[in-house]
Amino acid sequence: MPKGEAKGVPPRRRIAVGVQAGTYAVVADNSGAREVMIIGVIGYKGRLRRLPVASVGDMVVVSVKKGTPEMRKQVTRAVVVRQRRPYRRPDGTWVSFEDNAVVIVSPDGTPKGSEIRGPIAREAAERWPKVANIATIIV
């Protein structure tokens, strides 16, 4: 078993990196936030001064830039559900979306909103079942 993998958990496939610290993303749920900036990636271990990177299905730390007055300026966690950068699936198909989008979640992965607007990637749905439950379209 490769280093860093848990027993009984399917290995996480490597997806082409689509977002990094400083990237602005649309919020795909109805939590009250409209636009966020990614400021960190949960579980990322990198080199000194290197910007942390993430892809579809990763949990990130975000700062809310636009939204309701209660949500603005809050630092919270989110899951990346869409990315513009194309990535390849094991069956050979290439997937890319028209925007970078996140869903605001609690630290344990429970979504804050009750519905998700637009499609979400299958990779994010497999990794976060609670997010997949409220999604309408899974691509």
C-alpha positions, 0 to 999 in steps of 0.5 A, a space after each residue: 500500500 502506498 504511503 499516506 493511504 488509508 485502508 479501505 478508502 479508494 485512492 484519490 485520483 490525481 486531477 490537473 490543478 485548476 485553482 490556487 491561492 488568490 483565485 476568485 470563484 463563484 459560490 454554487 449554493 444558496 448560503 448567502 455568499 456570491 463570490 469568494 477568494 481561495 486563501 488556502 488548501 486543506 491538507 496541502 503540504 508544499 514548498 516555502 513560498 509556493 502557492 497552494 494549489 487545488 482541483 475538483 473535490 479538494 477542500 479549501 479555505 475561502 474568504 467571502 468577497 461578495 454576498 449578504 452582509 452577514 456572510 461578507 468578510 467571513 473566512 470559511 471552508 468550501 469544496 471545489 465543485 467546478 474548474 475551468 482547467 481541463 482534466 482527464 478522466 481514467 476513461 480518456 474523456 476530458 472535462 472542463 467547466 465554464 467557471 470555477 465554483 465552490 460550495 460552502 461547507 462546515 469543517 466536517 463536509 456538511 453543506 451550508 446551503 440547501 441547494 446547488 445551482 449548476 452542475 458539479 463534477 463527479 469527482 467532487 460528488 464521489 468524495 463528498 456524498 453530503 454535497 452530492 445529495 443536494 446537487 441537481 446535476 452531476 457531470 
